[in-house]
Amino acid sequence: MQIWVSNGQGIAAWMRIEFKKEYQITRIVYKDRDNTYERNKRLALTFSDGRTVYEDLKNTEMPQVLKSKAIVTKEIVITIDEIYTNINNGFAI
């Protein structure tokens, strides 16, 4: 898993993942931060074709599997859309 942490950000903080070639994505394993004060509630996943998928998250530090219809993409921009709480929100994927 790769970890990303914002610097005091919450809603609208984002991270871009770029691949060297196109991949078919059907699921993403997501893990929120262990600290209960840094949890995300909803993510927006935007793919290279412009499609955006919204994912509601449980308030847990346990890994969550985000499943979707197959999407072929060279990049994913993950934006925090809603939060449970805010200090240095981030996640691992």
C-alpha positions as a printed NumPy array, in Angstrom:
array([[  0.   ,   0.   ,   0.   ],
       [  1.076,   3.566,  -0.728],
       [  0.311,   6.209,   1.916],
       [ -0.68 ,   9.806,   1.186],
       [ -1.271,  12.461,   3.867],
       [ -2.448,  16.055,   3.443],
       [ -1.032,  18.949,   5.434],
       [ -4.023,  20.109,   7.455],
       [ -6.402,  19.649,   4.545],
       [ -9.698,  17.819,   4.435],
       [-12.424,  18.401,   1.848],
       [-11.023,  19.033,  -1.662],
       [ -7.563,  17.605,  -0.88 ],
       [ -6.534,  15.35 ,  -3.763],
       [ -3.93 ,  12.944,  -5.056],
       [ -3.201,  11.895,  -8.663],
       [ -2.015,   8.4  ,  -9.567],
       [ -0.519,   8.109, -13.059],
       [  0.247,   4.815, -14.786],
       [  2.725,   4.304, -17.642],
       [  0.052,   2.461, -19.629],
       [ -3.693,   1.906, -19.449],
       [ -5.042,  -0.523, -16.861],
       [ -8.479,  -1.96 , -16.345],
       [ -9.583,  -1.064, -12.813],
       [-12.364,  -3.048, -11.13 ],
       [-11.495,  -2.461,  -7.488],
       [ -9.301,  -0.357,  -5.245],
       [ -8.27 ,  -1.417,  -1.748],
       [ -8.554,   1.703,   0.418],
       [ -7.431,   2.234,   4.012],
       [ -8.271,   5.326,   6.03 ],
       [ -5.863,   6.752,   8.589],
       [ -5.648,   5.001,  11.977],
       [ -6.284,   8.25 ,  13.856],
       [-10.062,   8.669,  14.301],
       [ -9.643,  12.448,  13.84 ],
       [ -8.388,  12.046,  10.237],
       [-11.084,  10.004,   8.528],
       [-12.677,  10.533,   5.136],
       [-16.388,   9.914,   4.547],
       [-16.687,  10.154,   0.743],
       [-14.226,  10.147,  -2.16 ],
       [-14.522,  11.234,  -5.774],
       [-12.469,   9.035,  -8.145],
       [-11.908,  10.713, -11.527],
       [-10.463,   8.646, -14.375],
       [ -8.59 ,   9.7  , -17.536],
       [-11.768,   9.472, -19.652],
       [-13.369,  12.156, -17.431],
       [-15.698,   9.758, -15.632],
       [-16.122,  10.366, -11.879],
       [-17.263,   7.71 ,  -9.408],
       [-18.215,   8.6  ,  -5.832],
       [-17.475,   6.153,  -3.014],
       [-18.983,   6.332,   0.474],
       [-16.624,   5.109,   3.187],
       [-17.116,   3.504,   6.571],
       [-15.619,   5.244,   9.611],
       [-12.96 ,   2.568,  10.215],
       [ -9.213,   2.021,   9.993],
       [ -9.82 ,  -1.407,   8.417],
       [ -9.179,  -1.764,   4.658],
       [-12.229,  -1.282,   2.44 ],
       [-12.626,  -2.647,  -1.084],
       [-14.055,  -0.086,  -3.51 ],
       [-15.586,  -2.03 ,  -6.409],
       [-16.8  ,  -0.639,  -9.716],
       [-17.593,  -1.638, -13.261],
       [-14.397,  -2.112, -15.261],
       [-12.818,   1.228, -16.158],
       [ -9.783,   1.441, -18.442],
       [ -7.583,   4.365, -17.39 ],
       [ -4.071,   5.81 , -17.315],
       [ -4.732,   7.917, -14.227],
       [ -6.954,   8.287, -11.188],
       [ -7.446,  11.541,  -9.311],
       [ -8.741,  10.842,  -5.805],
       [-10.421,  13.826,  -4.158],
       [-11.772,  13.956,  -0.611],
       [-15.441,  14.933,  -1.019],
       [-16.687,  14.597,   2.586],
       [-14.976,  13.951,   5.921],
       [-15.9  ,  12.581,   9.331],
       [-13.202,  14.698,  11.007],
       [-10.189,  16.767,   9.945],
       [ -6.565,  17.186,  11.004],
       [ -4.216,  15.787,   8.325],
       [ -6.576,  13.656,   6.273],
       [ -5.095,  11.107,   3.923],
       [ -5.264,   7.426,   3.086],
       [ -3.425,   4.376,   1.813],
       [ -4.204,   2.478,  -1.367]])
